[in-house]
Amino acid sequence: MLSLSHKSYLKNCKYNLFHRQFGLFLSKCKILTKQSCRQVSHEQKQQIKKVIPFLDMINTRRDQARKSILVQVQSTESFKELHSYCNSLGTVNQTFHYTTGAEQMNFIIIEFTRESNVTSVINNSLHLNKDQGFPVHSNFLWFKASNRKSRLKLHNCQLNKENGNKIPTSSEIREFLQTKNDISEQIEGLYNLTKLNEVATRLRFLTTRQIELSVAGMFPHAIAYPFGSSVNGFGKMGCDLDIVFQLTSECLAKEDSRLVFHCKAINSYERSVTQRHMEVMGDLLQLFLPGCTQIRKILQARVPIIKYYQQFTDVECDLSMSNMSGVFMSDLLYVFGLIDSRVRPLVFVVRKWAQEVGITNNSPGRWLSNFSLTLLVLAFLQKIGTSPLVLPSINTILKQSGTGYNSVSENESSFIQNIALSQYRSSNTDSLEKLLKQFFNFYSSFDFTTKAINLNEAITITKPEYNALYIVNPLERGLNVSKNVSQEELEKFKYELRNASWSLESQEKENSNWGILDILQTKKKVATNYFNFPKQERLMEVSKLFDEEKEKKSNYSKTSSENAINTVSYHKANSLIFNQFL
């Protein structure tokens, strides 16, 4: 047995040992905390540095397209054999499956690690019968069944994505939104569910790659830039693809070279030359390029375009060969979407609402376009609509990034490269729900009669000329991007704004169509007269008018008969008087 003194001594030793170990543990925790804080701070800095500028994003996607092929297969069951076959010709990096068309054609995107692998695949491909079609070489292929049992080793591989181009239906969207907790979650959910996904984006760049390859023999440096919704961050599943096609790249000029290519002289006006080039491109699409159908040449428009449908990628395309202003505008919108995470979801819900209530239309005309609607949302998020502001002016962005959009016509525009999002962080913390309600309230009382919207300065200005809706073109400031909008459509827009504002403020969550579901009712039946003129009574009943006409006719006949009788009597009396004088 130990004495009490020995026991107390052991207790003190254990206590001192525990104290030293615990102190060492705390000191280690402090060191780890400091290291973790530094790591978090470093990661935040890295996130800021990792912001991908628009042009870099475009070039990355174009590089993916150059290293990819599109293969039609019988079904997903063909994937492993296709993967093994392609691996025998190169190194497969990623694979994506999707279906398209009423017949549910199956396609697989194969991305290789190097562009040379694609060249090897194309060189090892064949045409079954040249008499059945033009022997075009392209990256659009189909996988035929083998005549003999394949000896290829089937790798244990998996698709990166299966059925990746599926567009959610209206019922699927509604069911998904009903599961959310509040309106802000609904808006965010709508954006994530309907935005362009990885497969749809790759398909659009494969479509532009086909255009480049079609003229690669004569124009090896030709470049097809996608622009618009497909690349600016505001594109939804199924959106059209806008393409501007340039036969050469300006950056390839070598001033010190002494050898110059012979070229055909251009002896005509620039517009007529562009129209002629577009006509040739239309014939090329019509006659030679696989998958290109429904070609429509619209050469007399202000910007000549060719509309066509690429059935293999399931994309409606608008091809032009004019200036690059559309690409630069896409760059601006892309940057706006990066500055604040609420911008793109808010634009998506406003566009969806406008589509459902009939404010926008798939056909060009007197309606608001999605582009004009997007600019209205961005202008609202600038100083004119919120306090504090959510977005800076365009001039602020260009000044801080060192970019100058001075004159598109003089080719002085350039892409925004230096994007430091930290300097644009807003102190505005409003939820998406609150911003949406503010948007409806703001424009329902906006003075469209005298005011124009200017995103360059983030202010409203007096209209320089009369149009129902005036939004200054951010790149060509003498133009109105909404010049096509009629007064009637503007009144309809304001009418629907008031309706949406009232619906969001007065609804209850117990209703199945709560939140944004209530304002996304398809094609609401609304009044056709948006000018609020008082209803006036008809000045005259048409039936009474015809009755009066009948009475007049009968009275006229009666009067005519009486006049005739009186005339005969008059002549008889005169005859008697005349005979008396004789």
C-alpha positions in Angstrom: 0.0 0.0 0.0 1.2 3.5 -0.9 1.3 6.2 1.7 -0.7 9.3 1.5 2.4 11.4 0.6 3.2 9.0 -2.3 -0.4 9.2 -3.5 -0.4 13.0 -3.5 3.0 13.1 -5.2 1.7 10.9 -8.0 -1.4 13.0 -8.4 0.7 16.1 -8.7 2.9 14.4 -11.3 -0.2 13.3 -13.3 -1.6 16.8 -13.1 1.6 18.5 -14.2 1.9 16.0 -17.1 -1.7 16.6 -18.1 -1.2 20.4 -17.9 2.0 20.2 -20.0 0.3 18.0 -22.6 -2.9 20.1 -22.7 -0.8 23.3 -23.1 1.1 21.7 -25.9 -2.2 20.7 -27.5 -3.5 24.3 -27.2 -0.4 25.7 -28.8 -0.7 23.2 -31.7 -4.3 24.2 -32.1 -3.3 27.9 -32.3 -0.7 27.0 -34.9 -3.2 25.0 -36.9 -5.7 27.8 -36.6 -3.3 30.3 -38.0 -2.3 28.0 -40.8 -5.9 27.3 -41.6 -6.7 31.0 -41.6 -3.7 31.6 -43.9 -4.9 28.7 -46.1 -8.5 30.1 -46.3 -7.1 33.6 -47.1 -4.9 32.1 -49.7 -7.8 30.1 -51.2 -9.9 33.3 -51.4 -7.0 35.0 -53.2 -6.7 32.0 -55.5 -10.5 32.2 -56.2 -10.1 35.8 -57.1 -7.1 35.0 -59.4 -9.0 32.0 -60.9 -11.7 34.2 -62.4 -11.6 33.2 -66.1 -11.9 36.1 -68.5 -14.4 35.7 -71.4 -11.8 35.3 -74.1 -9.9 32.6 -72.1 -13.2 30.8 -71.6 -13.9 30.9 -75.3 -10.4 29.6 -76.2 -10.7 26.8 -73.6 -14.0 25.7 -75.1 -12.6 25.9 -78.7 -9.6 23.8 -77.6 -12.0 21.2 -76.3 -13.9 21.2 -79.6 -10.7 20.8 -81.6 -9.9 17.7 -79.5 -13.4 16.2 -79.8 -15.4 14.1 -82.2 -19.2 13.5 -82.3 -20.2 9.9 -82.9 -23.7 8.5 -83.6 -24.2 5.1 -82.0 -27.0 2.6 -81.9 -27.5 3.1 -78.1 -25.5 3.5 -74.9 -24.7 -0.2 -75.1 -22.2 0.7 -77.9 -20.2 2.9 -75.6 -17.7 0.5 -74.2 -16.8 -0.9 -77.6 -16.6 2.7 -79.1 -14.4 3.8 -76.1 -12.0 0.8 -76.7 -11.8 1.5 -80.4 -11.1 5.2 -79.9 -8.5 4.3 -77.3 -6.7 2.3 -79.9 -6.3 5.4 -82.0 -5.6 7.9 -79.2 -6.2 8.6 -75.5 -9.8 9.3 -74.5 -10.2 12.0 -71.9 -13.9 12.5 -71.4 -17.2 11.1 -72.9 -20.7 12.5 -72.9 -23.9 10.9 -74.2 -27.1 12.6 -75.3 -30.2 11.9 -77.5 -31.9 14.1 -80.0 -34.7 14.1 -82.6 -38.1 12.5 -82.6 -36.4 9.1 -83.4 -34.2 9.5 -80.3 -30.8 9.3 -82.2 -28.0 8.5 -79.8 -24.7 10.4 -79.9 -21.5 10.4 -77.8 -19.0 13.2 -77.6 -15.5 11.8 -77.4 -12.8 14.2 -76.1 -9.2 13.1 -76.6 -6.2 14.4 -74.7 -4.5 15.8 -77.9 -5.8 17.3 -81.1 -3.5 14.9 -83.0 -5.7 12.1 -81.8 -8.6 13.6 -83.7 -6.5 13.8 -86.8 -5.7 10.1 -86.4 -9.3 9.2 -86.0 -10.4 11.1 -89.1 -7.6 9.6 -91.1 -8.8 6.1 -90.1 -12.4 6.8 -90.9 -14.0 6.0 -94.3 -17.0 6.6 -96.6 -19.2 3.6 -97.3 -20.3 4.6 -100.7 -19.2 7.9 -102.3 -22.2 7.7 -104.8 -24.6 8.2 -101.9 -23.2 11.4 -100.6 -20.4 13.9 -100.9 -17.2 12.5 -99.3 -16.8 15.2 -96.7 -14.2 14.8 -93.9 -15.4 16.2 -90.6 -15.5 15.4 -86.9 -19.1 14.2 -87.2 -19.0 10.4 -87.5 -21.1 7.3 -86.9 -20.0 3.9 -85.4 -20.8 1.0 -87.6 -21.2 -2.6 -86.4 -18.2 -4.8 -86.8 -18.3 -7.6 -89.4 -16.2 -9.9 -87.2 -16.0 -10.4 -83.5 -14.1 -7.6 -82.0 -10.8 -8.5 -80.4 -10.6 -5.2 -78.6 -10.2 -5.3 -74.9 -13.3 -3.7 -73.4 -12.1 -1.3 -70.7 -14.0 -0.7 -67.4 -15.1 2.8 -68.5 -18.1 5.0 -67.7 -19.8 7.9 -69.4 -19.1 11.2 -67.8 -22.7 12.1 -68.5 -25.7 10.1 -69.9 -28.6 11.8 -71.7 -26.9 15.2 -71.0 -28.9 17.3 -73.4 -32.4 16.7 -71.9 -34.5 19.9 -71.5 -36.7 19.9 -68.4 -40.4 20.0 -69.1 -42.8 22.6 -67.6 -44.3 20.0 -65.3 -40.8 19.0 -64.1 -39.9 22.6 -63.4 -43.1 23.2 -61.5 -42.7 20.0 -59.4 -39.1 21.0 -58.7 -39.9 24.5 -57.6 -42.7 23.4 -55.3 -40.2 21.6 -53.1 -38.3 24.8 -52.3 -38.7 26.7 -49.0 -39.0 30.3 -50.2 -39.0 32.4 -53.4 -35.3 33.0 -53.3 -34.7 29.3 -53.4 -37.1 28.9 -56.2 -35.3 31.5 -58.3 -32.0 29.9 -57.6 -33.4 26.5 -58.4 -34.9 27.7 -61.7 -31.6 29.0 -62.8 -29.7 25.8 -61.9 -32.3 23.6 -63.5 -32.6 25.4 -66.9 -29.2 26.9 -67.5 -26.9 25.6 -70.2 -25.1 22.5 -68.9 -21.7 21.0 -69.9 -23.0 18.8 -72.7 -25.1 21.6 -74.3 -22.1 24.0 -74.2 -19.8 21.5 -75.8 -22.3 20.8 -78.6 -22.4 24.5 -79.4 -18.7 24.7 -79.8 -18.6 21.5 -81.9 -21.2 23.2 -84.1 -18.9 26.3 -84.6 -15.9 23.9 -85.2 -17.8 22.4 -88.1 -18.0 25.8 -89.7 -14.2 26.4 -89.3 -13.3 23.0 -90.7 -15.5 23.5 -93.8 -13.2 26.1 -95.2 -9.9 25.1 -93.5 -8.3 24.3 -96.8 -8.3 27.8 -98.2 -8.7 29.6 -94.8 -6.6 27.6 -92.2 -6.9 30.5 -89.7 -10.7 31.0 -90.1 -12.4 31.4 -86.7 -16.1 31.0 -85.8 -16.9 32.9 -82.6 -20.1 31.9 -80.7 -21.8 34.9 -79.1 -25.1 35.7 -77.3 -26.8 33.5 -74.8 -24.7 30.4 -75.6 -21.6 32.0 -74.1 -22.5 35.1 -72.0 -23.7 33.1 -69.0 -27.4 33.8 -69.5 -28.2 30.9 -71.9 -30.8 28.3 -71.1 -31.2 24.8 -72.4 -32.4 24.8 -76.0 -31.3 28.4 -76.7 -30.2 29.4 -80.2 -26.5 29.7 -81.2 -25.3 32.9 -82.7 -22.0 32.7 -84.8 -19.9 35.3 -86.3 -17.5 33.9 -88.9 -14.1 35.5 -89.6 -12.0 34.2 -92.5 -8.8 35.2 -90.8 -7.5 36.3 -87.4 -6.0 39.8 -87.1 -3.5 38.6 -84.4 -1.7 36.4 -87.0 -0.2 39.3 -88.9 3.7 39.2 -89.1 5.0 42.6 -90.0 8.6 41.4 -90.5 7.6 38.8 -93.2 8.7 39.6 -96.8 6.5 37.0 -98.5 2.9 38.1 -99.1 0.0 35.9 -100.3 -1.6 36.6 -103.7 -5.4 37.3 -103.2 -8.4 38.1 -105.3 -9.0 41.8 -105.3 -12.3 43.2 -103.8 -13.8 45.5 -106.3 -17.2 46.1 -104.7 -18.9 47.6 -101.7 -18.2 45.9 -98.4 -21.9 45.0 -97.9 -22.3 43.4 -101.3 -19.1 41.4 -100.7 -20.4 40.2 -97.4 -23.7 39.2 -99.0 -21.9 37.3 -101.7 -19.7 35.5 -99.1 -22.8 34.7 -97.1 -24.5 33.2 -100.1 -21.6 30.9 -100.8 -21.5 29.8 -97.1 -25.3 29.1 -97.4 -24.6 26.9 -100.4 -21.8 25.2 -98.5 -24.1 24.4 -95.6 -26.9 23.2 -97.9 -24.8 21.0 -100.2 -21.9 19.6 -98.2 -22.0 19.8 -94.4 -23.6 16.8 -92.7 -26.5 17.6 -90.3 -27.1 21.1 -91.6 -30.8 21.5 -92.6 -33.5 24.1 -93.1 -31.1 26.7 -94.5 -32.6 30.1 -94.9 -30.6 33.0 -96.4 -31.6 36.4 -95.1 -29.2 38.6 -97.0 -31.1 41.8 -97.3 -31.3 42.4 -93.6 -29.2 45.1 -91.9 -26.9 42.3 -90.7 -27.1 39.5 -93.4 -27.5 36.2 -91.7 -28.0 32.5 -92.6 -30.4 30.6 -90.3 -30.0 26.8 -90.2 -30.6 23.8 -87.9 -27.9 21.4 -87.0 -29.8 18.2 -86.4 -26.9 16.2 -85.0 -26.2 18.7 -82.2 -29.9 19.8 -81.9 -29.1 23.5 -82.2 -30.8 26.4 -84.1 -28.0 28.6 -85.6 -27.7 32.2 -86.9 -24.5 32.6 -88.9 -23.1 36.1 -89.8 -19.9 37.5 -91.1 -20.2 41.1 -89.9 -18.3 42.9 -87.2 -17.5 41.5 -83.7 -19.8 43.8 -81.7 -22.0 40.9 -80.7 -19.0 39.1 -79.3 -17.8 42.1 -77.3 -21.3 42.6 -75.9 -21.3 38.9 -74.8 -18.0 39.7 -73.0 -19.7 42.6 -71.1 -22.7 40.5 -70.1 -20.4 37.6 -69.0 -18.5 40.0 -66.7 -21.8 41.3 -65.2 -22.7 37.7 -64.4 -19.4 37.2 -62.6 -19.6 40.3 -60.5 -22.6 39.2 -58.4 -24.0 35.7 -58.1 -27.6 37.0 -58.0 -27.4 38.6 -61.5 -27.9 35.5 -63.6 -30.7 33.9 -61.5 -32.6 37.2 -61.5 -32.3 37.5 -65.3 -33.5 33.9 -65.7 -36.6 34.3 -63.7 -37.5 37.6 -65.4 -37.0 36.0 -68.8 -39.1 33.0 -67.9 -41.9 35.2 -66.6 -41.8 37.3 -69.8 -42.0 34.2 -71.9 -44.9 32.8 -70.0 -47.1 35.9 -70.1 -46.4 36.7 -73.7 -44.1 39.7 -73.4 -41.3 38.1 -75.4 -41.8 36.2 -78.7 -39.7 33.6 -80.6 -40.3 35.6 -83.8 -38.8 39.0 -84.4 -41.2 41.9 -84.4 -42.6 44.6 -82.1 -42.0 42.6 -78.9 -39.3 43.0 -76.3 -36.3 40.7 -77.0 -34.5 38.7 -74.4 -31.5 41.0 -74.9 -33.5 44.1 -74.1 -35.0 42.4 -71.1 -31.6 41.4 -69.8 -30.4 45.0 -70.2 -33.4 46.2 -68.2 -32.5 43.9 -65.3 -28.9 45.0 -65.4 -29.9 48.7 -65.4 -32.2 48.0 -62.4 -29.3 46.5 -60.5 -27.2 49.6 -61.1 -27.8 52.8 -59.3 -31.1 53.6 -60.9 -33.0 50.7 -59.3 -31.4 49.6 -56.0 -29.7 51.3 -53.0 -26.9 50.4 -52.4 -26.1 49.4 -55.9 -25.5 45.8 -56.9 -23.7 46.4 -60.2 -21.3 49.1 -61.3 -21.6 51.1 -64.5 -20.1 49.8 -67.7 -17.6 52.7 -67.8 -16.4 51.8 -64.3 -15.7 48.2 -65.4 -13.9 49.3 -68.5 -11.9 51.9 -66.6 -10.7 49.5 -63.9 -10.0 46.7 -66.3 -8.0 49.0 -68.7 -10.3 48.1 -71.6 -11.7 50.6 -74.1 -14.9 50.1 -76.1 -14.5 53.3 -78.0 -15.8 52.6 -81.5 -16.8 49.2 -82.7 -16.9 50.4 -86.3 -13.2 51.3 -86.1 -12.3 48.0 -84.6 -10.9 49.6 -81.4 -12.8 47.3 -79.1 -11.0 44.6 -77.1 -11.8 41.9 -74.7 -11.9 42.5 -70.9 -8.9 40.7 -69.5 -8.2 42.1 -66.0 -11.1 41.2 -63.8 -10.6 41.7 -60.1 -14.0 40.9 -58.6 -13.0 42.2 -55.1 -13.3 45.8 -56.2 -16.9 45.3 -57.4 -18.2 43.7 -54.2 -21.5 45.3 -53.3 -22.7 46.0 -49.8 -26.2 45.2 -51.0 -27.4 42.0 -49.3 -31.0 41.9 -50.6 -32.4 38.4 -51.3 -33.4 37.3 -54.8 -37.0 37.5 -53.7 -36.7 41.1 -52.6 -34.8 42.1 -55.8 -37.5 40.5 -58.0 -40.2 42.4 -56.2 -38.2 45.6 -56.5 -37.7 45.0 -60.2 -41.5 44.7 -60.8 -42.2 47.8 -58.7 -39.4 49.9 -60.3 -40.4 49.4 -63.9 -44.2 49.5 -63.3 -43.8 53.2 -62.3 -40.8 54.0 -64.6 -41.2 57.1 -66.8 -40.7 55.4 -70.2 -42.3 58.4 -72.0 -39.4 60.8 -71.5 -36.5 58.7 -70.1 -34.0 56.5 -71.7 -31.8 53.9 -70.0 -28.0 54.2 -70.1 -26.0 51.3 -68.7 -22.7 53.0 -69.5 -23.2 55.7 -66.9 -25.8 53.8 -64.8 -28.3 56.6 -65.1 -31.5 57.6 -66.9 -31.3 60.2 -69.5 -33.7 62.2 -71.6 -34.7 60.4 -74.8 -32.6 61.6 -77.7 -35.5 60.7 -80.1 -38.9 59.3 -79.7 -39.3 55.5 -79.4 -41.7 53.7 -77.1 -38.7 52.2 -75.2 -35.2 53.5 -75.5 -32.2 51.6 -74.2 -28.8 53.0 -75.3 -26.6 50.4 -77.0 -23.6 50.1 -74.7 -21.1 49.7 -77.6 -22.7 51.9 -80.3 -24.2 54.6 -78.2 -26.0 56.3 -81.0 -28.3 53.3 -81.4 -31.4 52.1 -79.5 -31.4 48.4 -78.9 -35.1 48.4 -78.3 -36.2 50.5 -81.3 -38.5 47.7 -82.5 -40.7 47.8 -79.4 -44.2 49.2 -80.1 -46.1 51.4 -77.7 -48.8 48.7 -77.3 -46.2 46.1 -76.3 -44.7 48.6 -73.8 -48.1 49.1 -72.2 -48.6 45.4 -72.1 -45.2 45.1 -70.3 -46.2 47.6 -67.7 -49.5 45.9 -67.2 -47.9 42.6 -66.6 -45.4 44.2 -64.2 -48.2 45.5 -62.1 -49.9 42.1 -62.2 -46.7 40.3 -61.1 -46.0 42.7 -58.3 -49.5 42.3 -56.9 -49.3 38.5 -57.2 -46.1 38.3 -55.3 -47.2 40.6 -52.5 -50.7 39.1 -51.9 -50.1 35.4 -52.2 -50.0 32.7 -49.5 -47.6 29.8 -49.4 -50.5 27.3 -48.6 -51.5 27.6 -52.3 -49.9 25.0 -54.6 -48.9 27.8 -57.0 -47.0 29.8 -54.4 -44.0 32.0 -55.1 -42.8 32.5 -58.6 -45.1 29.6 -59.8 -48.0 32.0 -59.6 -46.4 34.5 -62.0 -45.3 31.8 -64.4 -48.8 30.8 -65.4 -48.5 30.0 -69.1 -50.1 32.6 -71.4 -52.4 34.4 -69.0 -55.5 35.7 -70.7 -55.3 39.4 -70.3 -57.2 42.4 -71.7 -56.3 43.4 -75.3 -56.6 47.1 -74.5 -53.6 48.2 -72.4 -54.1 51.9 -72.8 -57.0 52.1 -70.2 -59.3 54.1 -72.4 -62.8 54.3 -70.9 -65.3 52.1 -72.6 -67.8 54.2 -74.5 -71.3 53.4 -75.5 -72.0 52.9 -79.2 -73.2 56.2 -80.7 -75.8 54.4 -83.0 -77.2 50.9 -83.1 -76.6 49.4 -86.6 -80.0 47.7 -86.6 -81.7 51.0 -86.1 -79.7 52.5 -88.9 -81.0 49.9 -91.3 -84.6 50.4 -90.0 -84.3 54.1 -90.6 -83.0 53.4 -94.1 -86.0 51.2 -94.8 -88.3 53.9 -93.6 -86.6 56.5 -95.8 -86.9 54.2 -98.8 -90.7 53.6 -98.2 -91.3 57.3 -97.5 -89.3 58.1 -100.7 -91.5 55.7 -102.7 -94.7 57.0 -101.2 -93.6 60.6 -101.9 -92.5 59.8 -105.4 -95.9 58.2 -106.2 -97.7 61.2 -104.7 -95.5 63.5 -106.7 -96.1 61.5 -109.9 -99.9 61.7 -109.3 -99.7 65.5 -108.6 -97.6 65.9 -111.7 -100.2 64.1 -113.9 -103.0 66.2 -112.3 -100.9 69.3 -112.9 -100.4 68.5 -116.6 -104.1 67.7 -117.0 -105.1 71.0 -115.5 -102.6 72.9 -117.7 -104.0 71.0 -120.7 -107.5 72.1 -119.9 -106.4 75.7 -119.4 -104.5 75.7 -122.7 -107.5 74.3 -124.6 -109.6 77.1 -123.2 -107.2 79.7 -124.6 -107.5 78.1 -127.9 
